[in-house]
């Protein structure tokens, strides 16, 4: 056969022992004795059986391996049919990588058997760490004591994650053992890699996460903020990034807490209500300074005996618009400067509207 005998799709003819066969891409060409045959791979076993007989050793071995492969395939298909399909937002399939390690077996370890490898562990000698250790020790709560991640190396146990809990337990002196999950490592380097991964994979709890959890837990300050916000027809957002805010969401909970303490719930509710009505349907970006300025001018005018006309102030807020109020505090370098600039801008705009 020459190159000229090949068709454009790569097929060619051969004079097989059972006649001329058109060999397509993927076909099996094999020799049995002094005879040559060609066929699709799935027909090889039957072809061999017809030529050499079922009792031929090669045929029998091939039959066994083929059946074993088919059984594996059946099991795999059955598993896939019953396994849930992992998906993320938008029904995009997850690209699952092979799992690393083996599932740990939770157990307890004696506190005095647990060690720390200072070569990769963070230092706990600083003031912040010491305060945290004391706080955990003084307020020990087993519901918050998740199992420590521990390495078993050279017959010893080294804490990879949970050092503060360990030190707090030692400081108390009345805790004999701690829950742990143990993994086997050969050297500190592998432990250090897991230590880095364990700490980098955590998402820090944001102020908004903390706020919403505190509301559910019944924290008085958080509940007070949530109550006054909802009374004004607004909601406290859950995401700090403004790109994900929805109309009517506020995130300046610290400013609201401060205003509740300094100006009182009535003033805060009035200021939030004016913001909600003036900027209805808009995303409230940069409105924290407007809120603080409103609380200040409401309090100031009330003391002077010339209370703010709510309807007129809402008109002023809407006419200037959120971009305009942002411009009023541009260049302010501190929170105090921003508050003073906004108060002046609000007072000037309201006085002008009042004079018309």
C-alpha positions in Angstrom: 0.0 0.0 0.0 1.2 3.5 -0.9 0.2 7.0 0.3 -1.9 7.2 -2.9 -4.0 4.3 -1.6 -5.2 6.3 1.4 -8.5 8.1 1.1 -8.9 11.7 2.3 -10.5 10.4 5.6 -7.5 8.1 6.3 -9.3 4.8 5.3 -7.8 2.2 2.9 -8.5 -1.3 1.6 -6.6 -4.4 2.6 -6.8 -8.0 1.3 -7.8 -9.7 4.5 -8.1 -13.4 4.9 -11.8 -13.2 4.8 -11.9 -10.8 1.8 -11.2 -7.2 1.0 -11.9 -4.9 4.0 -12.2 -1.2 4.0 -10.1 -0.2 7.1 -11.7 2.9 8.7 -9.9 5.1 11.2 -9.9 3.3 14.6 -10.2 -0.2 13.1 -8.1 -3.0 14.6 -5.9 -4.9 12.2 -4.5 -8.1 13.7 -2.8 -11.4 12.7 -4.0 -14.8 13.8 -1.6 -17.6 12.7 -0.7 -16.5 9.2 -4.0 -14.9 8.4 -4.8 -11.1 8.6 -8.1 -9.6 9.7 -9.5 -6.1 10.2 -12.6 -5.0 12.0 -14.0 -2.4 14.5 -12.5 -2.9 18.0 -15.8 -4.1 19.5 -15.9 -7.0 17.0 -12.3 -8.2 17.7 -13.4 -10.7 20.3 -16.1 -12.3 18.1 -13.8 -12.3 15.1 -11.1 -14.1 17.1 -13.6 -16.6 18.5 -14.8 -17.4 14.9 -11.3 -17.9 13.6 -9.5 -19.6 16.6 -12.4 -21.0 18.6 -13.8 -20.0 22.0 -11.4 -22.4 23.9 -8.4 -20.6 22.6 -6.3 -19.1 25.5 -6.0 -15.7 23.9 -9.7 -15.5 23.1 -10.6 -16.6 26.7 -8.3 -14.0 28.3 -9.6 -11.3 26.0 -13.2 -12.3 26.9 -12.5 -12.1 30.6 -10.8 -8.7 30.4 -13.6 -7.3 28.1 -16.3 -8.5 30.5 -14.4 -6.9 33.5 -14.1 -3.6 31.6 -17.9 -3.7 30.8 -18.7 -4.4 34.4 -16.6 -1.4 35.6 -18.3 0.8 33.0 -21.7 -0.4 34.2 -20.8 0.5 37.8 -19.4 3.9 36.9 -22.6 4.7 34.9 -24.8 3.6 37.7 -22.8 5.8 40.2 -23.0 8.8 37.9 -26.8 8.4 37.4 -27.4 8.5 41.2 -24.8 11.1 42.1 -26.0 14.7 42.5 -24.6 17.1 39.9 -22.6 19.8 41.6 -23.4 23.2 40.2 -22.7 26.8 41.0 -24.7 30.0 40.2 -26.0 30.0 36.6 -26.0 26.2 36.5 -22.3 26.1 35.6 -20.8 22.7 36.5 -18.1 22.7 39.1 -14.6 21.7 38.0 -14.1 19.2 40.8 -10.4 18.2 41.4 -9.4 15.0 43.0 -9.8 15.1 46.8 -6.6 15.4 48.8 -6.0 13.3 51.9 -8.4 11.0 53.7 -11.4 11.9 55.9 -10.2 12.6 59.5 -11.5 10.7 62.5 -12.5 13.1 65.3 -11.1 12.2 68.6 -9.8 13.7 71.9 -6.2 14.4 72.8 -4.7 15.3 76.2 -3.9 19.0 76.4 -0.4 18.3 77.7 0.3 16.0 74.7 -0.4 18.8 72.2 2.6 20.8 71.0 3.1 23.8 68.7 5.9 24.1 66.1 7.1 27.7 66.3 8.9 27.4 62.9 5.6 28.1 61.1 3.0 29.0 63.7 2.1 32.6 64.3 3.4 34.2 67.5 0.9 34.5 70.3 3.1 36.8 72.5 1.5 40.0 71.3 -1.1 41.9 73.2 -4.0 41.0 70.8 -3.3 37.3 71.0 -3.0 37.3 74.8 -6.2 39.2 75.2 -8.0 36.7 72.9 -6.6 33.8 74.9 -7.7 35.3 78.2 -11.2 36.1 76.7 -11.6 32.5 75.5 -10.4 31.1 78.8 -12.7 33.3 80.9 -15.7 32.6 78.7 -15.1 29.0 77.6 -18.0 27.7 75.6 -17.7 24.1 74.3 -20.2 24.9 71.6 -17.5 27.2 70.1 -14.7 24.8 70.5 -14.4 23.2 67.1 -11.9 20.3 66.7 -8.3 21.5 66.5 -6.4 20.4 63.3 -3.5 18.4 64.5 -0.5 16.7 62.8 0.9 13.4 64.0 4.6 13.5 63.2 7.4 11.3 64.7 5.0 10.1 67.4 4.1 13.6 68.6 1.0 15.8 68.0 1.5 19.3 66.7 -1.4 21.8 66.5 -1.8 23.3 63.0 -5.0 25.2 63.6 -6.4 26.0 67.1 -3.4 27.4 69.0 -5.5 30.0 70.8 -8.0 27.4 72.0 -5.1 25.2 73.2 -3.4 28.0 75.2 -6.8 29.1 76.7 -7.4 25.5 77.8 -3.9 25.4 79.4 -4.6 28.8 81.1 -7.8 27.5 82.7 -6.2 24.4 84.0 -9.4 22.5 84.3 -9.6 21.1 80.8 -7.9 17.7 80.4 -8.4 17.1 76.7 -9.6 18.8 73.6 -11.4 17.6 70.4 -9.0 17.1 67.5 -8.8 15.8 64.0 -5.5 14.2 63.3 -3.6 13.9 60.0 -0.2 12.2 59.5 2.6 14.4 58.1 6.3 13.6 57.6 7.8 17.0 58.1 6.9 20.6 59.2 6.8 21.8 55.6 3.6 19.9 54.8 2.1 21.1 58.1 3.0 24.7 57.2 1.3 24.3 53.8 -1.9 23.2 55.5 -1.6 26.0 58.1 -1.4 28.6 55.3 -4.3 27.0 53.4 -6.5 26.8 56.5 -6.0 30.5 57.3 -6.2 31.8 53.7 -9.4 29.9 53.0 -11.3 31.7 55.7 -13.4 34.7 54.9 -13.2 37.4 57.6 -16.5 38.2 59.1 -17.6 41.7 57.9 -19.3 44.3 60.0 -22.5 43.6 58.2 -22.2 39.8 58.9 -21.7 40.6 62.5 -24.6 43.0 62.6 -27.2 40.6 61.2 -26.0 37.8 63.4 -26.2 40.1 66.4 -29.8 41.1 65.5 -30.9 37.4 65.5 -29.0 36.9 68.8 -31.0 39.7 70.3 -28.1 42.2 70.9 -29.8 45.4 72.2 -27.8 47.8 70.1 -28.1 45.9 66.9 -31.8 45.4 67.4 -32.3 49.1 68.0 -30.5 50.0 64.8 -32.5 47.4 62.8 -35.8 48.6 64.3 -35.2 52.3 63.5 -34.1 51.5 59.9 -37.1 49.3 59.2 -39.4 51.9 60.8 -38.1 54.4 58.1 -38.9 51.9 55.4 -35.3 50.9 54.7 -33.3 47.8 55.3 -29.8 47.1 56.4 -27.8 45.6 53.5 -25.7 42.4 53.8 -22.9 43.1 51.4 -20.2 45.8 51.9 -19.4 46.3 48.2 -21.6 49.0 46.7 -21.9 47.2 43.4 -24.2 44.7 45.0 -26.4 47.1 46.9 -30.2 47.3 46.2 -32.3 50.4 46.4 -33.4 51.2 49.9 -30.4 49.4 51.6 -28.2 51.2 54.0 -24.9 49.9 55.4 -23.7 52.7 57.7 -24.8 50.9 60.8 -22.0 52.4 63.0 -23.1 55.9 62.1 -26.7 55.0 63.0 -25.6 53.5 66.3 -23.7 56.7 67.1 -26.7 58.9 66.1 -29.1 56.8 68.3 -26.8 57.5 71.2 -26.2 61.2 70.5 -29.5 62.4 68.9 -32.1 59.8 69.8 -34.4 57.4 68.0 -36.9 60.0 66.8 -34.2 62.2 65.1 -32.6 59.1 63.5 -35.9 57.8 62.2 -36.8 61.2 60.8 -33.4 61.5 59.0 -33.6 57.9 57.6 -37.2 58.5 56.5 -36.3 61.6 54.6 -33.4 59.8 52.8 -35.7 56.9 51.9 -38.4 59.2 50.4 -36.1 61.7 48.7 -34.0 58.9 47.0 -36.7 56.4 46.5 -35.7 53.7 44.0 -32.1 54.7 44.1 -29.0 52.9 45.3 -27.9 54.8 48.4 -24.2 55.1 47.7 -22.3 57.7 49.7 -25.4 58.6 51.7 -23.9 58.0 55.1 -22.5 61.5 55.3 -26.0 62.9 54.3 -27.5 60.9 57.2 -25.0 62.3 59.7 -25.5 65.8 58.4 -29.3 65.5 58.6 -29.2 64.3 62.2 -27.0 67.2 63.1 -29.1 69.9 61.4 -32.3 68.3 62.8 -30.9 68.5 66.3 -29.5 72.0 65.8 -32.7 73.5 64.5 -34.8 71.8 67.2 -32.7 73.4 69.9 -33.0 76.8 68.2 -36.8 76.4 68.1 -37.0 76.4 64.3 -37.6 72.8 63.4 -37.0 71.5 59.9 -39.8 71.3 57.4 -39.6 67.6 56.5 -41.3 68.0 53.1 -39.1 70.9 52.1 -35.9 69.1 53.2 -36.9 66.1 51.2 -37.4 68.3 48.1 -33.9 69.8 48.7 -32.3 66.4 49.0 -34.0 65.1 45.8 -33.1 68.2 43.8 -29.4 68.2 44.6 -29.3 64.4 44.2 -26.9 61.8 45.5 -24.1 62.9 43.1 -24.5 66.5 44.2 -24.2 65.7 47.9 -21.1 63.6 47.2 -19.5 66.6 45.6 -20.2 68.6 48.8 -17.8 66.5 50.8 -15.1 66.0 48.1 -11.6 66.8 49.5 -12.6 66.2 53.1 -9.8 64.2 54.7 -11.3 63.1 57.9 -14.7 62.0 59.2 -15.0 65.2 61.2 -14.3 67.4 58.1 -16.8 65.4 56.0 -19.5 65.9 58.7 -18.9 69.6 58.9 -18.8 70.0 55.1 -22.1 68.1 54.8 -23.8 70.1 57.6 -22.8 73.4 55.9 -24.0 72.2 52.5 -27.4 71.0 53.9 -27.9 74.2 55.9 -27.1 76.4 52.9 -29.3 74.5 50.5 -32.2 74.4 53.0 -31.9 78.1 53.8 -32.0 78.9 50.1 -35.1 76.8 49.6 -36.7 78.3 52.7 -36.1 81.9 51.4 -37.8 81.2 48.1 
